[in-house]
Amino acid sequence: MNQAPRIALLTLALGLLAGCNSMTRQAPVVERAAIPSSHPRPTPAAKVEEPKADDKGMYTVRRGDTLLRIAFDFGQSYRDIVAWNNLADPDDIKVGQTLRVEPPEKGERSANVQTAPVPMPPPAAPPRKTTPRADKQPYTEGAVASAPPSGARADTVAPTPAPAPSAPSAGIATGSIVSANDNEKLSWMWPADGRIVATFDEGRNKGIDIAGKPGQAVMAAGSGKVMYAGSGIRGYGNLVIVKHSNSLLSAYAHNRKIVVKEGDNVSKGQIIAEMGDSDADSVKLHFEIRQQGKPVDPSRFLPGR
């Protein structure tokens, strides 16, 4: 075969092969990042900022706030917040509005904390004279005051003076006014029997959850005054809040029925509600203890079990 045609065919084949390689090298490259994903990675939820008051005890209303929720978050009675801010309509608060959430004067007792102080026992009557009088005394105011009642014998024995009051027992008496310094004297008990299904986790669970049966007794964990009883705070269902001192309160949520009313004085162990599943996915008691309005771990206060 003639060499010229063979050389021509070989040159053509090499040219075609080089063209293919060139096309392969110039093929566009698609970046992986440019390919849209059908399952985008979820973005983490933003952490909810806890409400805080400024150094003057004022708070600025945020979107979604209600007066009841603000009072709960700051450990105050909503009635006090209404009074401190001269609110004509408690339901009419606006985003950006500034509210006082602490007493106007430092050291002033909050009117909602408890009822009047426990009355002191009356002083014992002074002993009456037990020895017979000798002669008649001239008329004087002193002589009249010391004379026995009409018809009484001169040698009547005086009544036994009332015994001195005993020392108060441990804990705070129901209805008494207490201060923050008395917190360590408060006596606590578990508010319900049952299995703990959720523990305290700051930022996720502001208390503990106790599983139970519908209608099971929910008891006051300590003596105090009912500060709120109703269903006006979203996420808590039928809720009871008990104020124990100027800085401590307890909350009992998701009840089926509330058996106390606002303003009632309750004692430790008194039944205040029936367990239920209002605003919850199961029958349970959600129990919180708040100190200065901030949720704290109830295990710090409750006895071991």
Backbone hydrogen bonds, N-H to C=O, Kabsch-Sander energy under -0.5 kcal/mol:
donor,donor_aa,acceptor,acceptor_aa,energy
6,R,2,N,-1.0
7,I,3,Q,-2.3
8,A,4,A,-2.2
9,L,5,P,-2.6
10,L,6,R,-2.3
11,T,7,I,-2.3
12,L,8,A,-2.1
13,A,9,L,-2.4
14,L,10,L,-2.3
15,G,11,T,-1.9
16,L,12,L,-2.3
17,L,13,A,-2.2
18,A,14,L,-2.2
19,G,15,G,-2.0
20,C,16,L,-2.1
21,N,17,L,-2.1
22,S,18,A,-2.1
23,M,19,G,-2.4
24,T,20,C,-2.3
25,R,21,N,-2.2
26,Q,22,S,-1.4
27,A,24,T,-1.0
31,E,29,V,-0.6
34,A,31,E,-0.7
35,I,32,R,-1.3
54,D,58,M,-2.7
57,G,54,D,-2.2
59,Y,99,L,-2.8
61,V,59,Y,-0.5
61,V,97,Q,-3.2
65,D,62,R,-2.0
70,I,66,T,-2.5
71,A,67,L,-2.5
72,F,68,L,-2.3
73,D,69,R,-2.6
74,F,70,I,-1.5
75,G,72,F,-1.0
76,Q,71,A,-2.8
81,I,77,S,-1.8
82,V,78,Y,-2.2
83,A,79,R,-2.1
84,W,80,D,-3.3
85,N,81,I,-1.6
86,N,83,A,-0.9
87,L,82,V,-2.0
92,D,89,D,-2.0
93,I,91,D,-0.9
96,G,61,V,-2.7
97,Q,94,K,-2.2
99,L,59,Y,-3.2
101,V,57,G,-2.8
102,E,57,G,-0.8
108,E,105,E,-1.7
113,V,110,S,-1.4
144,V,140,T,-2.1
145,A,141,E,-2.2
146,S,142,G,-1.7
147,A,143,A,-0.7
147,A,144,V,-0.7
152,A,149,P,-2.1
156,T,153,R,-1.2
176,S,173,A,-1.9
178,V,176,S,-0.5
182,D,179,S,-1.9
183,N,180,A,-1.4
185,K,182,D,-1.5
186,L,182,D,-0.6
186,L,183,N,-1.2
189,M,221,A,-1.4
197,V,195,R,-0.6
197,V,209,D,-2.3
198,A,209,D,-1.1
201,D,205,N,-2.8
204,R,201,D,-2.7
205,N,201,D,-2.4
208,I,287,F,-2.3
209,D,198,A,-2.4
210,I,285,L,-2.5
211,A,195,R,-2.9
211,A,209,D,-0.5
212,G,283,V,-1.2
215,G,275,M,-2.8
216,Q,213,K,-2.2
218,V,273,A,-2.4
219,M,191,P,-3.0
220,A,270,Q,-2.5
224,G,266,V,-2.4
225,K,243,K,-2.3
226,V,264,D,-3.2
227,M,225,K,-0.6
227,M,241,I,-2.7
228,Y,241,I,-1.5
230,G,239,L,-2.3
234,R,232,G,-0.6
236,Y,233,I,-1.7
238,N,255,N,-0.6
239,L,230,G,-3.6
239,L,237,G,-0.7
240,V,252,Y,-2.0
241,I,228,Y,-2.7
242,V,250,S,-2.8
243,K,225,K,-3.2
244,H,242,V,-0.5
244,H,248,L,-2.6
245,S,248,L,-1.7
249,L,290,R,-2.0
250,S,242,V,-2.5
251,A,288,E,-2.4
252,Y,240,V,-2.5
253,A,286,H,-2.5
254,H,236,Y,-2.9
255,N,238,N,-2.0
256,R,274,E,-3.0
257,K,274,E,-1.3
259,V,272,I,-2.2
260,V,272,I,-0.7
263,G,226,V,-2.7
264,D,261,K,-2.1
266,V,224,G,-2.6
269,G,220,A,-2.6
270,Q,267,S,-2.2
272,I,218,V,-2.8
273,A,218,V,-1.5
274,E,257,K,-2.9
275,M,216,Q,-3.2
276,G,254,H,-0.6
276,G,284,K,-0.6
278,S,254,H,-0.9
280,A,277,D,-1.9
284,K,276,G,-2.1
284,K,282,S,-0.6
285,L,210,I,-2.6
286,H,253,A,-1.2
286,H,284,K,-0.5
287,F,208,I,-3.0
287,F,285,L,-0.7
288,E,251,A,-2.1
289,I,296,V,-0.6
290,R,249,L,-2.7
291,Q,294,K,-2.7
292,Q,247,S,-2.8
292,Q,290,R,-0.5
294,K,291,Q,-2.0
296,V,289,I,-2.5
300,R,297,D,-1.9
301,F,298,P,-2.1
302,L,298,P,-2.5
